[in-house]
Amino acid sequence: MAEKKILITERIAQEGIDILVSKGYQVDVRLKMSHQELVDAIVPYDGLIVRSATKVDEEVLDAAENLVIIGRAGVTVDNIDIDAATAHGVLVCNAPTSNILSAAEETMALILACARKIPQANASMHNHEWERTKWTGVELFEKTLAIIGLGRIGGLVAERARAFGMRLIGYDPYCAPERAESLGVVLYENFDDVLREADVITVHLPNTSATKYLFGPNEYALMKDNVILINAARGDIFDMKSLADFMAAGKISAVGFDRYEEEPCHDSPLHEFSNAILTPHIAAVTKDAQVRAGTEIAEYVWTGLEGSIVPTALNASTLPPEVLDAIEPFVPACEIMGRMVAQILGQIPESVQIELAGQISAPDLSMLLAAALDGILSTNAVPSVTRENAEVMAARHGIHVDVRRKPDAGEYSATVSLKADGVELGTTLFGTHQSTRIVSFLGYKIDIVPTPQAIIFEYEDRPGILGLTGTILGEAGINITTLQCGIEPNKGTMLNYMNVEGNVTEEVLDALRNAMDLKNLWYITI
């Protein structure tokens, strides 16, 4: 099979490039390509990674004979024609959570800068002045913050503003009341009422026809005197010309803007005001966000090229952000369990049950079912299972599916388990990277991070087994990287789960079988 090729047209973190190279892809980084150069170059590539500057339109897609997936290393995809990509059968994905922390922190920085006049005071000091009373600001404590748009970033802003003792109100017709309540935000049904009450207004909305110039003269007139306005979302949500008029009239105390209708923005109606804190679209420009964007999009592009589910695919029906945030980290765990089950059973199971346990707000578990089925069917040359076709694929292969949830995950905050024809596996997530840990295997309690190769065997508990195993594997040049033992006291049996490195041949497995009286032995690859 020919080596798959990935083209990267804008700078991403080296960590992301390293991931793709380690997976065996040919990665070509070609920066500052013209549109025509991209059209001419795209033909041999299977994957394309861009940021915000590369325009991927129908002309590019027409030329892309081998393209499978486009990854946007960031959130917005305004530069990609998703409809054209869908028509060409090309998947489009992004890294929607990569910069949300940075954006939320930038929002808080702008709020504080406006409230305390920090940029002006700093400029004064650099002018060798000492003017304390001139830069008198206001506290955030007990001030009313209106959050317009309670998606991922709006929610993070709410959490941080609550720590300042602010009163939180919000407007978002698509936000569930339960989510607003969990964030401590009083949700308003009437947009005008929110404007009348707020001391500070911050906006976290997408770029749509409904949000274009959402704030204009009528809205500014409804606001409190000395209101602070923050925009780190999109450039054309605010009518800047009329905003400048209201600032000149003294209605608005300060604005903190990171986005503009035309970028780069070298001049705007706000540039003349010292109480306009203007930053050049830097909300996502942190080292941390850039690394996350690069590594996340590399993982998603690799996943798509391997034919597996891409959780952030944009040209497939999507889940609400709060549901996606809750269950997306469990997708790899379900696919890993599915691959294990397929190899343990050696055939397609007749029944599959997915159970998510723990206090997780995720009523739709179809993505987890799809991931498990994708893993189960991966060895049968079956097309990728998606959330949309999961039930159809299950029925086609005679699999009865059941998805359930329970509130209690025992000693863990959350677990997801898979049962298939009597084979049961359980996983949880661990650490900042939400790594999959196997915590239950055929009823044995263990706790281990799975690696690409594992030898697992079950036997009557007796001494000497581990030493004998180590000798056999050592003689074959196979290294045991991690090991976990699980005991069934009532049955007197033990399970050894060994992550290994090396060439595990059938001869090695036969040597293990012949040397020990094993109940079961599996060599698992994931």
HUTASUL-V775336 format. One record per backbone hydrogen bond with DSSP energy under -0.5 kcal/mol. CO is the residue of the C=O (numbers start at 1). NH is the residue of the N-H. E is the energy in kcal/mol with one decimal. If there is no record, write none. Layout:
CO,NH,E
CO,NH,E
This chain:
4,26,-2.6
5,46,-2.2
5,47,-1.9
6,28,-2.8
7,9,-0.5
7,49,-2.8
8,30,-2.5
9,32,-0.8
13,16,-1.2
13,17,-1.3
14,18,-2.7
15,19,-1.5
16,20,-1.6
17,21,-2.4
18,22,-2.4
19,23,-1.1
20,25,-1.9
21,24,-1.7
25,27,-0.7
26,6,-2.9
26,28,-0.6
27,29,-0.5
28,8,-2.8
28,30,-0.7
34,38,-2.1
35,39,-2.2
36,40,-2.4
37,41,-1.7
38,42,-1.8
41,44,-0.6
42,45,-1.8
43,66,-0.9
46,68,-3.3
46,69,-1.4
47,7,-2.6
48,71,-3.3
49,9,-2.0
49,10,-0.5
50,73,-2.9
54,56,-0.7
55,57,-0.8
56,81,-2.7
57,61,-2.3
58,62,-2.7
59,63,-1.3
60,64,-1.0
63,65,-1.7
68,91,-2.5
69,48,-1.9
70,93,-2.6
71,50,-2.6
71,73,-0.7
72,74,-2.4
72,95,-0.7
74,95,-2.8
77,80,-1.8
79,56,-2.8
80,82,-1.3
81,85,-2.2
82,86,-2.6
83,87,-2.3
84,88,-1.5
85,90,-3.2
86,89,-1.4
89,91,-0.5
91,70,-3.0
92,314,-3.7
92,315,-0.7
93,72,-2.5
95,98,-1.5
97,100,-0.5
99,103,-2.6
100,104,-2.3
101,105,-2.4
102,106,-2.4
103,107,-2.0
104,108,-2.0
105,109,-2.4
106,110,-2.4
107,111,-2.3
108,112,-2.6
109,113,-2.6
110,114,-2.5
111,115,-2.5
112,116,-2.5
113,117,-0.9
113,118,-1.0
115,138,-2.2
117,121,-2.2
118,122,-2.5
119,123,-2.4
120,124,-2.2
121,125,-2.1
122,126,-2.2
123,127,-0.8
124,127,-0.6
124,129,-2.2
125,128,-2.1
130,132,-0.5
131,135,-0.6
132,135,-1.1
133,136,-1.3
140,143,-2.3
143,145,-0.6
143,167,-2.5
144,146,-0.6
144,199,-2.5
144,200,-2.1
145,147,-0.6
145,169,-2.5
146,148,-0.7
146,202,-2.7
147,149,-0.9
147,171,-1.8
148,204,-3.2
151,155,-2.4
152,156,-1.9
153,157,-2.5
154,158,-2.1
155,159,-2.0
156,160,-1.9
157,161,-3.0
158,162,-2.1
159,163,-0.8
160,164,-0.6
161,164,-1.1
161,166,-1.6
162,165,-1.6
165,142,-2.2
166,168,-0.5
167,145,-3.1
167,169,-0.5
168,186,-2.3
169,147,-2.4
170,188,-2.9
171,149,-1.6
172,175,-1.9
176,179,-0.6
176,180,-1.9
177,181,-2.5
178,182,-2.2
179,183,-1.5
180,184,-0.5
180,185,-2.8
181,184,-1.1
185,187,-0.7
186,170,-2.2
189,191,-0.6
190,194,-1.3
191,195,-1.7
192,196,-1.8
193,197,-1.1
194,197,-0.6
194,198,-1.3
195,224,-0.7
198,224,-0.5
199,228,-2.0
200,146,-3.2
201,230,-2.7
202,148,-2.9
203,232,-0.7
206,208,-1.0
208,211,-0.5
208,212,-1.1
211,214,-1.8
214,216,-0.6
215,239,-2.7
216,220,-2.5
217,221,-2.1
218,222,-1.1
219,223,-0.8
220,223,-0.8
224,227,-1.0
227,253,-1.6
227,254,-1.1
228,201,-2.8
229,256,-2.7
230,203,-1.4
231,258,-3.0
231,259,-1.0
234,237,-0.6
235,261,-0.7
236,213,-3.5
237,215,-2.5
238,240,-1.1
239,243,-1.8
240,244,-2.4
241,245,-1.4
242,246,-1.9
243,247,-2.0
244,248,-2.5
245,249,-1.5
246,251,-1.9
246,252,-0.9
247,250,-1.3
251,226,-2.4
251,227,-0.9
251,253,-0.5
254,229,-1.9
255,277,-3.3
256,231,-2.6
257,279,-2.5
258,281,-0.8
264,266,-0.7
268,271,-1.4
270,273,-1.9
272,274,-0.5
273,276,-1.3
275,255,-1.7
275,277,-0.7
276,278,-0.8
277,257,-2.5
279,281,-1.8
282,285,-1.4
284,286,-1.8
286,290,-2.3
287,291,-2.1
288,292,-2.3
289,293,-3.0
290,13,-0.7
290,294,-2.3
291,295,-2.6
292,296,-2.8
293,297,-2.2
294,298,-1.6
295,299,-2.2
296,300,-2.3
297,301,-2.6
298,302,-2.4
299,303,-2.5
300,304,-2.6
301,305,-2.5
302,306,-1.5
303,308,-2.3
304,307,-1.3
309,311,-0.7
310,313,-1.9
312,94,-0.7
320,323,-0.7
320,324,-2.7
321,325,-3.0
322,326,-1.2
323,327,-2.2
324,328,-2.6
327,330,-1.6
328,331,-1.7
330,334,-2.2
331,335,-2.2
332,336,-2.5
333,337,-2.3
334,338,-2.3
335,339,-2.3
336,340,-2.1
337,341,-2.8
338,342,-2.2
339,343,-1.6
340,344,-2.5
341,345,-2.9
342,346,-2.0
350,400,-3.3
351,421,-0.6
352,402,-2.0
353,419,-2.4
354,404,-2.8
355,357,-0.5
355,417,-2.5
356,406,-1.9
357,415,-2.1
358,360,-2.0
360,362,-1.7
363,365,-0.7
365,368,-0.6
365,369,-1.8
366,370,-2.5
367,371,-2.1
368,372,-2.3
369,373,-2.7
370,374,-2.6
371,375,-2.0
372,376,-2.4
373,377,-2.7
374,378,-0.5
375,378,-0.6
377,380,-1.8
377,382,-1.0
378,381,-0.7
386,390,-1.1
389,393,-2.9
390,394,-2.4
391,395,-2.5
392,396,-2.3
393,397,-1.3
394,399,-3.2
395,398,-1.4
398,400,-0.6
399,401,-0.5
400,352,-2.8
402,354,-2.5
404,356,-2.0
406,358,-1.9
407,409,-0.5
409,412,-1.7
413,359,-0.7
415,357,-3.0
416,427,-2.4
417,355,-2.1
418,425,-2.4
419,353,-2.8
420,423,-2.1
422,424,-0.5
423,420,-2.5
424,442,-3.1
425,418,-2.7
426,439,-2.3
426,440,-1.6
427,416,-2.2
428,437,-2.6
430,435,-2.4
431,434,-1.6
435,430,-1.9
437,428,-2.2
437,439,-0.6
438,448,-1.7
439,446,-1.1
440,426,-2.5
441,444,-2.1
444,441,-2.3
444,446,-0.6
448,438,-3.2
448,450,-0.6
452,526,-1.8
453,500,-1.7
454,524,-2.9
455,498,-2.3
456,522,-3.1
457,496,-2.7
458,519,-2.7
458,520,-1.5
459,494,-2.8
462,465,-0.8
464,468,-2.0
465,469,-2.6
466,470,-2.6
467,471,-1.9
468,472,-2.2
469,473,-2.6
470,474,-2.4
471,475,-2.3
472,476,-1.1
473,478,-2.9
474,477,-1.5
479,481,-0.7
479,501,-2.3
482,499,-2.3
484,497,-3.0
486,495,-3.1
487,489,-0.6
488,491,-0.9
488,492,-1.8
488,493,-1.2
492,461,-2.5
493,488,-2.6
494,459,-2.2
495,486,-2.7
495,497,-0.5
496,457,-1.9
496,498,-0.6
497,484,-2.3
497,499,-0.5
498,455,-2.5
499,481,-2.6
499,482,-1.1
501,479,-2.7
502,504,-1.1
503,505,-1.0
505,509,-1.9
506,510,-2.5
507,511,-2.1
508,512,-1.8
509,513,-2.3
510,514,-2.9
511,515,-1.7
512,516,-1.3
516,518,-1.5
517,460,-0.6
520,458,-2.4
522,456,-2.8
522,524,-0.6
524,454,-2.2
